[in-house]
Amino acid sequence: MERKLRIGIVFGGRSGEHEVSVASARSIMAAIDQNRYEVVPIAIARSGQWLAGVAPQALAAPSEAQTAAGADPLPPVSAGVDGEVAGFARLPQVQAGGGAGLGAIDVIFPVLHGTYGEDGALQGMLEMAGLPYVGCGVLGSALGMDKEKAKLIFQAAGLPTVPGVTVFRAEVERDLSTAVARIAERFGYPVFVKPANLGSSVGVSKAHDAGELGAALALAARYDRKIVVEQAIDCREVECAVLGNDDPQASVVGEIVPSKEFYDYEAKYLDGASRLFIPAPIPEATAEAIRQMAVTAFRALDLSGLARVDFFLDRTTGQVYLNEVNTLPGFTEISMYPKLWEASGLPYPQLISRLIDLAIERHTDRQRNETGLHGI
């Protein structure tokens, strides 16, 4: 009988998207093909402590360091390589010869949305440990997370984006009124304000006047040193899922009709009143243009594995604007990324397997790179 692949599902984390990560991990663990894979849950508590064997339900409980009520806290773990075997070892009681190891991990499936998990930090650690992992690499993850830098690359690739400006936390804290006046003079109202490096609409606001803009800048500054402010347009919000490595494919296009004025955190995850239309009720020519733009954006940022690409569709002119790329989008069964692929003919469990295959494919290709001078 063929050995099952051991899949380390890393979830939780220190970002503002901790709860979303736990929900995604719970869904993946429930849907993954148990005949092909052995799942090793690896939780990261809000404190940053890594814990092996903690289920998503336990991490969501008040006592994050315990697997169940009354259980002793598990010792932390760390990624590394013991000889030729990549995996995780318990700390600090690491025994010689790997006696305290948790066993080899074949592939890591990171489900860490936001900072420290979607921004290249985790990916760099996994690269150093020699572990194959699902999703984008260090560069693509970092670029996809940084909305300011991603926008510069999109513009260089000829992709249309909404006009915006970057404001730094230091400016906001030094002279808020001047920052507000500068933005209002350039764009007027309303404007959208968001942290440059975060997702799930955490810290995002729509400002209709100077008072709201000042509050929005202060809120975004709590989450990042860089703040992106964009001109608001009357638009529909449409999304496309991309899957693949060197030959990425785009899904059907979906539309979100938020329950609130815009698709904020509450509308996404709490009130349950937002509506998704898959496929989006838009002309096929527009949908095809969006799919092509999604693949172009995926390649422009040197992404791999998966990404959800979000667009604005101007209600008046029909102009399509690229909003942002999410390199580790929400991954519950009802999240947009899996639903888009389900509508495209790839059900949720098979999507998980496909992502694992792509991770192995990319890791195998990377292993072909020489790491020293020839003959030395």
N, C-alpha and C positions, 0 to 999 in steps of 0.2 A: 504494500500500500504506500502511495506517495506521501511523503512527509508534509504536514501542513506548514504553511508559512506562518511565522510568528510576527504579528503586526502589533507594534507598540502605538497605542492611541494616546497622544499627549493632549491634555485639555486643562482648562481652568485658567491659570495665569494671573498676571498682575495688572492687566489692562482694564479699562473701563468696560470692556466687552466680556468680562469673566462669565456672567450668567449665560450669555449667548453661546459661549464656548461649551459650557457644561451641557446645555440643551442639544447642541450639535453632536457632541460625543455620545450622549445617550441614544440618539437616533441611529448613529452609525453602528454602535455596538449591537443594537437590536436588529439591524437589517443585514449586517455583514454575513457572507456565506460561511457558516460554521463548518461546512464540509471541507472548505479549502484553507481556512485561516484559524489560527489560534490567537485570540486577542489577549494582549497584555496591557491593561489600563495603567497609565502613568499620569497621575494628577499633579498639578502645580497649584499649591495653595496661594491665597492672596499675599501671604508673607514672602512668597518666592520659593518656599520649600518644595522639593520634588518628592513625591510619595508614590511608591509602587503598590499596585494592587488595590487602589482606592477607586471604587465605582463612582460614576458621575453623581448618582443620587447621594452618596455619602459626602462628596465634596460640597454639594449644595446645602448640606445640613449645617447647623451652627458649629459643630465640632469638626472642622475640615480635616484635622490630622488623624481622625479615627475612621476605621472601616465600618463601624457600627457602634451604637450606643454601648458604652461600657468597655469597648475594646481598647487595648493599649495603642498609643500612637506608633505608627510605623516609622522605621528609620528612613532618613532621606536617601535618595539615590542620585547617581551622576552618570552621564554618558561617557563612554571611553572605549578603548580597544585593548583587549587582553590577548597579546600575541596576534593571531590573525582573526580573532573573533571580536566583532563589534557588538556591544550590548550595553547593559546597565549594571552597575555594581552598587551594593548597599554601602553607605557611609555612616560613621567613620570606621566601622568594623570590617574593612576590606582585608581579606585573608590572602596570603601568598598563594599564587597559582589560581586565583579566581574563585576560591572556595565560597566567597560571599556573593558571587555574581548571580544575576537573575536569569542567566542563559542568553544565548545569542538572539538578537533581534534581527529579523530579515528586512523589515521595512518599518519606518516610522510614519504614522499618519498624524501629522500635526493638525489639531483643531483649535488653534490659539488665534482668535481674531484680535486684531488691533496690535498695539505696541508689545514688543518682546516676543511676538509670535508670528506676526504677519509682515514685519518690517525688515527681515533679514537677520535679526539677532539670533533666533533659534536656528535658522538655516545655516549660519556660519558655524555654530557649535556642532551641528550634525555633520557638516562637511569635515570638520577637524576630527570627529570621531569615526569617520568613514562609514556612516550609516546612510543607506538609501532612504529617501523620504518623499512623500507625496507633495506635489505642488511646485511652486516657483523657486528658483535659486536665490542666492544672496542678492545679486544685483537687481533682478526683476522684482523681488519682494520689496526691497528698499525703495525702488523707484515707484512701484505701484502704491506704496503707502504714502509717500510724500506727494501730496496733491499739487504743490507748487512745481516741483521738478518734473512730475509726470506731464503737467500741462505744457511745459516748455518743449518736451520731447514730442508731444502730440502735435503741437504747432509746427515743429520742424518737419514732421511727417506729413504735413498738409491736412491734418484733421481739424475741423472747426471746433472751437471751444468758446464758452461764454466769457466775455471780458471780466477780468478780475485783477486784484492787487493783493500783495502780501504785506501784512502788518506784523511787527514783532512784539512779543510780550513786553519787552523793555520800553517800547514806544507807548504802549497802553498804560503802563505803570508810571511812566515819567510825565506824560501829558495827554491824558485821555481826550480832552476837549479838542486838541489840535488834530489828533488822529481821526476823530469823528468828523470834524470839519473838512479834512482832506478827502475822506471817502465820500461824503455827501456832495462835495463840489464836483467830484469826478463822475459819480453814478446817479446821484439823486436817491430816491427811495421808491420801492423797497429794495433791500439787498439781503443776500444770504451770507452768514458768517459761520465759519467752521474751523476747527483745529486742522492744521495741515496734515497731521499724522495720527489719524484715528478713523474709526468706521462706525457702522451701525447707527449713524446720525447722533452719536454721543457728542454733546457740546455744540450742536448745530442749532442756529436760531435764524429766524426771518425778522429783520428789523424794518419797521415802517416809518420811524422818525428818529431824531437824535437821541432821545432817551432810551429807546429800545436798542439802538445801535451801541450805545455806551455799555449797556447791560450785556449785550451779546458778545462784545469784545472781551469784557471781563470774564464771562463764562468760558469762552473758548480758550482764554489765556490760562485757565486752570488746568487744561489738558495738554497744552503744547506751547513751545516758545514761538512757533510760527502760526499765524492765523491767516486764512485765505478768505477774502471778501469778494463776492461776485455779484454782478448785476442780476437782479431777478427778472425773469421773462415769463410771460404767460405761456405755459407749456404743458405738455403731457410728458409723463415719465415712462420711458420704455427701457427694457433691459434685454441683453443677449448673453448667453453662456458660451464660452469657448473651451474646447477640450483638445488636448494633444501636446506634442512636443515640437518637432520640426515641421510637421504637417498639421497645424491646428484646424479644427472644424468648428463652425458656428451652429448654434441651435436655432430653433424658431425664435421669434421675437415675442416678448411678453410685455404687457402694460400694467402699471400699478395705478390704481385710483385711490389715493390716500383718504383716510377717514377725516383727516384734519387739513389745515391749509397747505401743509407740505408733509412729506413722508418722514416724520421724526421718529425717535426711539419708541414713544408710546404707540404711535400708529403702526409701527412695524411689529412690535412684540407684545403689547399689553392689551389694547382695546379690542382686537380681533375684528374690527369693522372695516378695515381697508379691503379693497377688492383687487383680485388679480385676473387679468384676461389673457389667456394663452390659447391660441396665438392672439397677438394684439390686433384689434380691428383697425388696421391701417392698410393702405395700398400695398400690393405685393412688391412694386418697384421700390417703395420706401423701405419695406422690410429687407429686401435684398441689399439695398445700399447700407443699411445698418449692420447687416451680417458681415459685409465686406469691410466696413469700418472697424468692426469689433476685431476681426482677424488682423487688420493692419495695426491696430493699437496693441494687440497681444505681441506681435512681432517687434514693434517699435521699442517696447520695454524689455525685450528678450525674455518673455515669460515662458513657462512650461507647465505641463500638467493641467491646470485649470485657472480660470478667471471669469468673473462676471463683469461685463462691460455695461455701464449705465449711460443712457443718453437722455437728452431733452429734445422734444419735438414741438417746435413753435406752433401754437394753435392758429396764428394768423398767416404766417408765411410758409409753413411747412418745412422750414429749415431744420435740419438735424444738427445738434451740438453734442459732442462727446463730453460727458460730465466727469466720470472717473472710472477707474478699474479697481476691482476688488480681487486680490489674489488668494484670499482665503474667505470666500463668502459664507454666509450662514448656510449650514448644511443639515438642517433637520428635514424630515420628509416633506414638510410644507414650505420649506424655504424656496425662493425663486430659482436658484441654480438647479437643484435636483428636479424641480417641477418642469423647467424648460427642457431638460434632457428627456424626462419622461414623455413629454409631448412630442419630442423628436424621435421617439422610438427606443430610448435607452432607460429602462426602469432603474429605480434607486439602488437595489442590490448590485445589479450589473455595472452601474456607474461607479460604485465603490471599488469593484474588482478592476475595472478599467483604469482607474486612477492608480491603483497599486501596480498594475502592469506597466503603466507609463513611468512610474517612479523607478522601477527596476530597469527599464529600458534606458532612461537617462543616466542612471548610476553606472550601468555597464558601459555606456558610451564615454562617460567621463573617465572611467578607469583606463581608457586607451591613451589618455594624455601622458606624455613622458614628464617626469618630475625632476630630472637631472640632465646634465650635459651628456650627449651621446659618447659612450665609451669611457665615461668617468664613474 
